[in-house]
Amino acid sequence: MVISRKTDLLTLSTQELLARRRQLAARLGDVEHVLFGSLVEQMRRCGKLGCRCATGDPHGPYAYFTPRRGRRGMRYVPAALLAYTRTCLQRGAHIEAVLAEISAINVELLARRALG
């Protein structure tokens, strides 16, 4: 069951909300290999005067990870780590969605004074 709106939470009993929260928490799984951010591919110019990229044929594409928060900027992702990085980003999106639903349940439980 996926709860998509706040009104869906109102139809559940407190016991059902608590059970749903437990189920969601169990689905979090491996949280050690998680990334929050995005992956972009870019073409680059190396700056050498005689290189093909100087006349319009840039090198690449190269993959870069951009964290969602922080000031670190883009980080180069080697081709050997690209699949792993994509998996970590997908896991991060899944965990974020699960946590958002757990938070919505906790808000409803708080309104019912049943948070615990």
Phi, psi and omega per residue, in radians:
M1 nan 2.259 3.071
V2 -1.950 2.188 3.134
I3 -1.614 2.035 -3.022
S4 -1.789 -0.384 -3.093
R5 -2.372 2.777 3.133
K6 -1.069 -0.606 -3.130
T7 -1.112 -0.486 3.081
D8 -1.118 -0.626 3.127
L9 -1.163 -0.593 -3.110
L10 -1.150 -0.436 -3.106
T11 -1.433 -0.222 -3.120
L12 -1.600 2.574 3.065
S13 -1.301 2.902 3.101
T14 -1.059 -0.724 3.113
Q15 -1.093 -0.692 3.110
E16 -1.156 -0.676 3.099
L17 -1.118 -0.758 3.124
L18 -1.113 -0.703 3.116
A19 -1.155 -0.728 3.119
R20 -1.094 -0.709 3.135
R21 -1.096 -0.743 3.104
R22 -1.089 -0.746 3.122
Q23 -1.078 -0.764 -3.134
L24 -1.130 -0.748 3.139
A25 -1.078 -0.640 3.126
A26 -1.188 -0.441 -3.129
R27 -1.408 -0.111 -3.103
L28 -1.125 -0.608 3.040
G29 1.059 -2.437 -3.049
D30 -1.266 1.865 3.140
V31 -1.780 0.073 3.113
E32 -1.408 -0.441 -3.074
H33 -1.998 1.245 -3.055
V34 -2.266 2.451 3.002
L35 -2.277 2.425 3.026
F36 -2.007 2.047 -3.123
G37 2.775 -2.638 -3.125
S38 -2.483 2.810 3.131
L39 -2.074 2.222 3.120
V40 -2.214 2.649 3.054
E41 -1.982 2.357 -3.103
Q42 -2.352 2.651 2.994
M43 -1.636 2.561 -3.084
R44 -2.283 2.695 3.004
R45 -1.929 2.351 -3.051
C46 -1.466 -0.408 3.114
G47 1.691 -0.107 3.099
K48 -1.291 2.342 -3.050
L49 -1.068 -0.734 -3.070
G50 -1.539 0.030 -3.061
C51 -1.331 2.660 3.112
R52 -1.043 -0.472 -3.108
C53 -1.249 -0.347 3.122
A54 -1.216 -0.411 -3.124
T55 -1.799 0.176 3.008
G56 2.025 0.050 3.123
D57 -1.965 1.440 -3.034
P58 -1.185 2.874 3.109
H59 -1.445 2.689 3.053
G60 2.150 -2.864 0.170
P61 -1.384 2.597 3.084
Y62 -1.973 2.477 -3.119
A63 -1.643 2.448 3.119
Y64 -2.353 2.404 3.061
F65 -1.731 2.309 3.063
T66 -2.047 2.019 3.120
P67 -1.183 2.615 -3.111
R68 -1.214 -0.675 -3.127
R69 -2.163 2.716 3.111
G70 1.890 3.059 -3.062
R71 -1.988 0.296 -3.025
R72 -1.344 -0.371 -3.122
G73 1.290 -2.825 -3.073
M74 -1.357 2.510 3.086
R75 -2.113 2.272 3.098
Y76 -1.112 2.398 3.090
V77 -2.019 1.956 3.108
P78 -1.067 2.639 -3.117
A79 -0.965 -0.601 -3.129
A80 -1.155 -0.386 -3.120
L81 -1.849 0.073 -3.058
L82 -1.127 -0.818 -3.141
A83 -1.110 -0.759 3.112
Y84 -1.075 -0.742 3.134
T85 -1.098 -0.736 3.108
R86 -1.096 -0.721 3.109
T87 -1.079 -0.771 3.127
C88 -1.120 -0.660 3.106
L89 -1.174 -0.721 3.097
Q90 -1.116 -0.727 3.111
R91 -1.100 -0.701 3.114
G92 -1.079 -0.756 3.116
A93 -1.117 -0.708 3.116
H94 -1.116 -0.819 -3.127
I95 -1.096 -0.693 3.120
E96 -1.090 -0.708 3.120
A97 -1.162 -0.728 3.123
V98 -1.126 -0.769 3.129
L99 -1.123 -0.611 3.099
A100 -1.120 -0.698 3.120
E101 -1.215 -0.702 3.083
I102 -1.062 -0.722 3.121
S103 -1.095 -0.749 3.114
A104 -1.088 -0.695 3.086
I105 -1.113 -0.764 3.137
N106 -1.108 -0.611 3.078
V107 -1.098 -0.762 3.121
E108 -1.157 -0.729 3.103
L109 -1.126 -0.637 3.084
L110 -1.117 -0.728 3.099
A111 -1.094 -0.551 3.111
R112 -1.518 -0.023 -3.092
R113 1.087 0.556 -3.083
A114 -2.075 0.296 -3.134
L115 -1.217 2.211 -3.141
G116 3.018 nan nan
